[in-house]
Amino acid sequence: MRSYKFSAAVGLMSLSAQPAWAQAVNPQGSGPIISALSWLQGTLLGNVATAFAVMAIAGVGFMMLTGRMNWRYGMTVIIGCFILFGAGAIVSGIQSAAAG
């Protein structure tokens, strides 16, 4: 009986959940952190990173075709590049699914 009351209370609380206002604006003093993360994002998704990823995938693909690299390791490199460059789309998809 006690767990029923608890689960009913949790269910009612989840129905009346509101978005957190703290997530809507940047907290005071977070400017340097946000600019550092923006720089990191620009570095990881910029032209230099794209060129390195293209060369890495080409090199791994050539080594896999010639039999010098294990297919499993080669696929992890390729999937890692896809995840790195698709991270924005992955996160926005998760956020839209969580929102409604």
C-alpha positions in Angstrom: 0.0 0.0 0.0 2.8 2.3 0.8 4.6 1.9 -2.6 1.3 2.6 -4.3 1.0 6.0 -2.7 4.6 6.7 -3.5 4.2 5.8 -7.2 1.0 7.7 -7.4 2.7 10.8 -6.0 5.6 10.4 -8.5 3.1 10.0 -11.3 1.3 13.2 -10.4 4.6 15.1 -10.1 5.7 13.9 -13.5 2.4 15.1 -15.1 2.8 18.6 -13.7 6.5 19.0 -14.5 7.5 22.4 -15.9 10.8 23.2 -17.8 13.5 24.4 -15.5 14.0 28.1 -15.9 17.7 27.8 -15.1 18.2 26.0 -18.4 16.7 28.8 -20.5 19.4 31.3 -19.8 23.1 31.1 -19.2 24.1 31.5 -15.5 26.1 34.5 -14.5 29.9 34.0 -14.9 29.5 31.2 -17.5 30.8 33.4 -20.4 34.4 32.1 -20.4 33.2 28.5 -20.2 30.7 28.9 -23.0 33.3 30.6 -25.2 35.8 27.8 -24.5 33.3 25.2 -25.4 32.4 27.1 -28.5 36.1 27.2 -29.5 36.4 23.4 -28.8 33.3 22.8 -31.0 34.7 24.9 -33.8 38.0 23.1 -33.6 36.4 19.6 -33.6 34.0 20.4 -36.4 36.1 22.8 -38.5 37.9 22.5 -41.8 41.1 21.1 -40.3 39.2 18.4 -38.4 37.2 17.5 -41.5 40.4 17.1 -43.5 42.0 14.9 -40.9 38.8 12.8 -40.7 38.8 12.3 -44.5 42.4 11.3 -44.5 41.9 8.9 -41.5 38.9 7.2 -43.2 40.7 7.0 -46.5 43.8 5.5 -44.8 41.8 3.1 -42.7 39.7 2.0 -45.7 42.9 1.4 -47.8 44.5 -0.6 -45.0 41.3 -2.6 -44.6 41.1 -3.4 -48.3 44.7 -4.5 -48.5 44.3 -6.7 -45.4 46.7 -4.9 -43.1 44.0 -3.8 -40.6 41.4 -5.7 -38.7 37.9 -4.9 -40.0 36.6 -4.5 -36.5 39.1 -1.8 -35.6 38.6 -0.1 -38.9 34.9 0.1 -38.5 35.3 1.7 -35.0 37.4 4.5 -36.5 34.8 5.1 -39.2 31.8 5.0 -36.8 33.7 7.3 -34.4 34.1 9.9 -37.2 30.4 9.7 -38.0 29.5 10.1 -34.3 31.9 13.1 -34.0 30.5 14.9 -36.9 26.9 13.9 -36.3 26.8 14.7 -32.6 24.8 17.9 -33.2 22.1 16.0 -35.1 22.1 13.2 -32.5 21.7 15.6 -29.6 18.9 17.6 -31.3 17.1 14.4 -32.1 17.3 13.3 -28.5 16.1 16.7 -27.3 13.1 16.8 -29.7 12.2 13.2 -28.6 12.4 14.2 -25.0 10.4 17.4 -25.5 7.4 15.8 -26.9 
